[in-house]
C-alpha cells in the first residue's frame, strides 16, 4: 500500500509539472516536456491524453496582443460574480468574489468608452490597469499575420505542418513562432478546469512589479507590466505553496493585492 500511495503522489506531482510547463509555453513540444521531467515520451503521451480525457486540460487558445491590430488593452477588477462579455479577451473569476476582465479597444478613446460601459454594468472597479502601448509591434510582416491566422485554427500545430501550410521552411516557421512569442505578440494559452485539480492559479497586482519578481519568478506564467504597475499570473502546485509565495511577495511589496483564481478563459 505504501508503494501504491507513493506512486500516486509521484503521478500527481508529474501531472502538475506537465501543466506548469504547458502554462508557461502552450506550444512546448511533448518531447521537450518528457526530457525536462525525465520521463519517457510514451509516458508523457499517456499523461497528456489522460489530462485531456479527464477534462483537466480543456483547450489551448492563441492569445494575440490587441496592439498587433493597432489597438489597446486594459484590465479591471470588480467585486461581482456576474458574467460580462462585451469587448473582452480574457476573464478571471476569483474566490474573493472578484472578477477580472481584459478589455480591448481600437484606440485609447474607444478603450475608455468600453471601460466606462463596463463600470456602468458592473460597478466601480476596485483596481484597473491600462499598460501604455509598447511600440514593439512594428515591422510585422504579412507572413507573421499568416502564421497567426494558422495558429488560431490550431494553436499547437506542429512546425512541420505550419511550414507545409504556408509553403515555407520548417526553420522559418519555427523562427516566426518564437519571434512572435518573445515579442509578446502572440502566445498559446492553456485553459484548465481548475475544479478538477488542487493546483492553484493566482493573480498578483503590484505597483512595484520588478520588486516582487524574485519571490514569484519560479511560479510566473506570464506578466503584463510597465515601470509603474503590473499584473502577474502565477501557478502553484498546491495552496500551501501558493501561500508561501504570496507571503514572500508581500514582504517585498506589502501593498500588493492577490486573488486566487477558480475559473478563467481567453477568447480568440
C-alpha positions in Angstrom: 0.0 0.0 0.0 2.8 2.4 0.8 4.3 1.7 -2.6 1.0 2.5 -4.4 0.5 5.6 -2.4 4.0 6.8 -3.3 3.3 6.1 -7.0 0.0 8.1 -6.8 1.9 11.1 -5.3 4.5 10.9 -8.0 1.8 10.8 -10.7 0.1 13.8 -9.1 3.4 15.8 -9.0 4.3 14.8 -12.5 0.9 15.9 -13.9 1.3 19.2 -12.2 4.8 19.7 -13.6 3.4 19.0 -17.1 0.6 21.5 -16.5 3.1 24.1 -15.3 5.3 23.7 -18.4 2.3 24.0 -20.7 1.1 27.1 -18.9 4.5 28.8 -19.4 4.6 27.8 -23.0 1.4 26.4 -24.6 3.4 25.2 -27.6 6.2 23.4 -25.8 6.7 20.1 -27.6 5.9 16.9 -25.8 9.4 15.6 -26.3 10.8 18.6 -24.5 8.4 18.1 -21.6 9.5 14.4 -21.4 13.1 15.4 -21.4 12.7 18.1 -18.7 10.7 15.8 -16.5 12.9 12.8 -17.2 10.0 10.5 -18.3 9.6 8.5 -21.5 7.8 10.0 -24.5 5.3 7.2 -24.2 4.6 8.0 -20.5 4.2 11.7 -21.4 1.9 11.0 -24.2 -0.3 8.9 -21.9 -0.4 11.5 -19.2 -1.2 14.3 -21.7 -4.0 12.3 -23.2 -5.4 11.4 -19.7 -5.3 15.0 -18.6 -7.3 15.9 -21.7 -9.7 13.0 -21.5 -10.4 13.8 -17.8 -11.2 17.4 -18.7 -8.4 19.0 -16.8 -6.9 20.3 -20.0 -9.9 22.0 -21.6 -8.3 23.7 -24.7 -5.4 25.7 -26.0 -6.1 29.3 -27.2 -3.9 31.6 -29.3 -3.9 35.0 -27.5 -2.9 37.9 -29.7 -1.9 41.2 -28.2 -4.5 43.8 -29.2 -1.7 46.1 -30.1 -1.0 43.7 -33.0 -4.2 45.0 -34.6 -3.4 48.6 -33.7 -5.5 48.6 -30.6 -5.0 48.9 -26.8 -5.7 46.7 -23.8 -6.8 47.4 -20.3 -7.6 45.4 -17.2 -10.2 46.0 -14.5 -11.2 44.1 -11.4 -14.8 44.2 -10.0 -16.5 42.8 -6.9 -19.0 40.8 -8.8 -19.8 37.2 -9.9 -21.7 38.4 -12.9 -20.6 37.4 -16.3 -19.5 40.1 -18.8 -18.6 39.5 -22.5 -18.5 42.9 -24.2 -15.1 43.7 -25.8 -13.1 41.4 -23.6 -10.3 39.0 -24.4 -9.9 37.4 -21.0 -11.7 36.8 -17.8 -10.6 35.5 -14.4 -13.0 34.6 -11.6 -11.6 34.6 -8.1 -12.5 33.1 -4.8 -12.7 36.6 -3.3 -15.9 37.2 -5.3 -13.8 39.3 -7.7 -13.8 39.1 -11.4 -11.0 40.5 -13.6 -11.5 41.2 -17.2 -9.1 42.1 -20.0 -10.6 44.6 -22.4 -9.5 45.7 -25.9 -10.3 48.7 -28.0 -9.1 50.1 -31.3 -7.6 53.2 -29.6 -7.4 55.0 -26.3 -10.7 56.8 -26.7 -12.6 53.7 -27.6 -11.0 51.7 -24.7 -12.1 54.4 -22.3 -15.7 54.1 -23.6 -15.6 50.4 -23.3 -14.3 50.5 -19.7 -16.9 53.1 -18.8 -19.6 50.9 -20.2 -18.3 48.0 -18.1 -18.3 50.3 -15.0 -21.9 51.1 -15.6 -22.9 47.5 -15.6 -20.5 46.0 -13.0 -19.9 49.0 -10.7 -16.8 50.9 -9.9 -13.6 48.8 -10.3 -11.5 48.0 -7.2 -8.5 48.0 -9.5 -7.7 49.0 -13.0 -4.6 49.0 -15.2 -4.0 50.1 -18.7 -0.5 49.4 -19.9 1.0 52.0 -22.2 1.5 50.9 -25.8 4.8 49.1 -26.0 5.6 50.3 -29.5 7.3 46.9 -30.2 4.7 45.6 -32.6 6.0 47.4 -35.7 7.6 45.7 -38.7 5.1 42.8 -38.5 5.2 41.1 -41.9 2.3 39.5 -43.9 3.9 36.2 -43.2 3.6 36.8 -39.5 -0.1 37.5 -40.0 -0.5 34.3 -41.9 1.3 32.4 -39.1 -1.1 33.9 -36.5 -4.2 33.1 -38.6 -3.0 29.5 -38.9 -2.3 29.1 -35.2 -5.7 30.5 -34.4 -7.1 27.4 -36.1 -4.7 25.0 -34.3 -2.6 26.6 -31.6 -0.4 23.6 -31.1 0.0 22.9 -34.9 3.3 21.2 -35.5 6.0 23.3 -37.0 6.3 21.0 -40.0 2.6 21.2 -40.6 2.6 25.0 -40.4 5.6 25.1 -42.8 3.8 23.0 -45.3 0.6 25.0 -45.0 2.4 28.3 -45.6 4.9 26.9 -48.1 7.9 27.9 -46.1 10.8 26.0 -44.5 10.4 24.5 -41.0 13.3 26.6 -39.8 11.5 29.7 -40.9 8.2 28.6 -39.4 9.9 27.9 -36.1 11.7 31.2 -36.1 8.5 33.1 -36.8 6.6 31.4 -33.9 9.4 32.0 -31.4 9.7 35.7 -32.5 6.0 36.3 -32.1 6.1 34.8 -28.6 9.3 36.6 -27.5 7.9 40.0 -28.6 4.6 39.1 -26.7 2.7 39.5 -29.9 1.1 36.0 -29.8 1.2 33.2 -27.3 -0.6 30.0 -26.8 -2.5 29.8 -23.5 -3.6 26.6 -21.8 -7.1 26.7 -20.4 -7.6 24.4 -17.4 -10.6 23.2 -15.5 -9.3 24.2 -12.1 -12.1 22.5 -10.3 -10.6 19.1 -11.2 -7.1 19.8 -9.7 -5.8 21.1 -6.4 -3.2 23.2 -8.2 -3.6 26.9 -7.8 -3.5 29.9 -10.2 -3.3 33.3 -8.6 -3.1 36.9 -9.7 -0.8 39.4 -8.1 -1.3 43.1 -8.7 1.7 45.3 -7.7 2.8 48.9 -8.1 6.4 47.5 -7.9 6.4 44.6 -10.3 10.2 44.3 -10.6 10.5 44.4 -6.8 8.3 41.3 -6.2 9.6 39.3 -9.1 12.3 37.4 -7.0 9.5 36.0 -4.9 7.3 34.7 -7.7 9.7 34.1 -10.6 9.6 30.3 -10.2 5.8 30.3 -10.4 5.3 33.0 -13.0 3.2 32.1 -16.1 3.2 35.5 -17.7 3.2 39.1 -16.7 1.8 42.4 -18.1 3.6 45.4 -16.6 5.4 48.6 -17.1 7.7 50.5 -14.6 4.7 51.7 -12.5 2.4 48.7 -12.1 1.8 45.2 -13.3 -0.3 42.0 -13.2 1.5 38.7 -12.7 -0.3 35.4 -13.3 1.2 32.6 -11.3 0.8 28.8 -10.9 1.4 26.7 -7.8 1.2 23.0 -7.2 -0.8 23.5 -4.0 -2.5 26.1 -1.8 0.3 25.6 0.7 3.0 26.5 -1.8 0.9 29.4 -3.1 0.6 30.8 0.4 4.3 30.7 0.9 4.9 32.5 -2.4 2.3 35.2 -1.6 3.8 35.8 1.9 7.3 36.2 0.4 5.9 38.6 -2.3 4.2 40.7 0.3 7.4 41.0 2.2 8.8 42.8 -0.8 5.6 44.8 -1.5 3.2 44.9 1.4 0.6 46.8 -0.8 0.4 44.1 -3.4 -3.1 42.5 -4.0 -3.5 38.8 -4.5 -6.5 36.9 -5.8 -6.9 33.1 -6.1 -8.5 32.1 -9.5 -11.1 29.3 -9.7 -12.1 29.8 -13.4 -10.6 31.6 -16.3 -10.7 31.9 -20.1 -9.1 33.6 -23.0 -11.0 34.4 -26.2 -9.7 34.3 -29.7 
